[in-house]
Every structure is written in structure tokens, then in C-alpha cells.
């Protein structure tokens, strides 16, 4: 499986406050970004997989919603996560 417990723990440890910090927007955005990149690679090989395409669209929307939340409430945290993940230039 591409996203096992160890990989989630690594993502939460890197982007959250601790390895058990699963609820912060930064850690959720990082997890969504990892999943989005994986699904994007899958769709490059399987371009007619419409279920995965729909899942990808939903994940992008969830990530965008969290980014908007951070942007409106704490601009410094927003800038830090965007710079760290390289979401925008």
C-alpha cells in the first residue's frame, strides 16, 4: 500500500507539531498533497480511471479549503506551508 502507518507518521512528524499531530491544517495539507501526487501519477498511466479522477478532484478541493482557512486566519502559517510544499511560486 502506498500510504501505510509509517508514511503517515513521517508526514505528520515533518509537517505537524509532533508525530501524533494529525489535526493541524499543515499536517492535513501535507497528507493531501502526498495523496494528490500519488493519484496524479496513477492517472498518467490510467487516464480512463474516472473514479480516481473524481477522488483527485475532491482531494484538491479539500486541500484548497484548508489553504483558504490558513490564509484567512494565519497568513504566516499559510506562507510557511506553501513555501515548504512548493505549492505556488
C-alpha positions in Angstrom: 0.0 0.0 0.0 1.3 3.4 -0.9 0.2 5.1 2.3 0.9 3.0 5.4 1.1 3.9 9.0 4.8 4.6 8.9 4.5 7.0 6.0 1.6 8.9 7.7 3.7 9.1 10.9 6.6 10.5 8.9 4.4 13.2 7.2 2.8 14.2 10.5 6.2 14.3 12.2 7.7 16.5 9.4 4.8 19.0 9.0 2.9 18.8 12.3 3.9 19.8 15.8 4.6 16.1 16.6 4.1 12.7 15.1 0.7 12.4 16.7 -0.5 15.9 15.5 -2.9 14.7 12.8 -5.4 17.5 13.1 -3.4 20.6 12.3 -4.0 22.2 8.9 -0.4 22.0 8.0 -0.2 18.2 8.5 -3.5 17.7 6.7 -2.4 19.8 3.7 0.9 17.8 3.6 -1.0 14.5 3.7 -3.4 15.7 1.0 -0.5 16.8 -1.2 1.1 13.4 -0.9 -2.1 11.7 -1.9 -2.7 14.1 -4.7 0.8 13.5 -6.2 0.2 9.7 -5.9 -3.2 9.9 -7.7 -1.8 12.2 -10.4 0.9 9.6 -11.2 -1.8 6.9 -11.3 -3.9 8.9 -13.7 -1.0 9.5 -16.0 -0.9 5.7 -16.6 -4.7 5.1 -16.3 -6.3 8.0 -18.0 -9.8 6.4 -18.2 -10.0 5.8 -14.4 -12.8 8.2 -13.7 -13.3 7.1 -10.1 -9.8 8.1 -9.3 -10.2 11.3 -11.2 -13.2 12.2 -9.1 -11.3 11.3 -5.9 -8.4 13.5 -7.0 -10.8 16.4 -7.6 -12.3 16.0 -4.2 -8.9 15.9 -2.5 -7.8 19.1 -4.4 -10.9 20.8 -3.1 -10.3 19.8 0.5 -6.7 21.0 0.3 -7.8 24.3 -1.2 -10.4 24.7 1.6 -7.7 24.2 4.2 -5.3 26.6 2.5 -8.0 29.2 2.3 -8.7 28.7 6.1 -5.0 29.2 6.8 -4.8 32.2 4.5 -7.7 33.9 6.2 -6.7 33.1 9.8 -2.9 33.0 10.0 -1.1 34.3 6.9 2.4 33.4 8.3 1.5 29.7 8.7 -0.1 29.8 5.2 3.1 31.2 3.7 5.3 28.7 5.5 3.3 25.7 4.3 3.1 26.9 0.7 6.8 27.6 0.7 7.6 24.2 2.3 5.4 22.1 0.0 6.2 24.3 -3.1 2.5 24.7 -4.0 2.9 28.2 -5.5 5.8 30.2 -6.9 
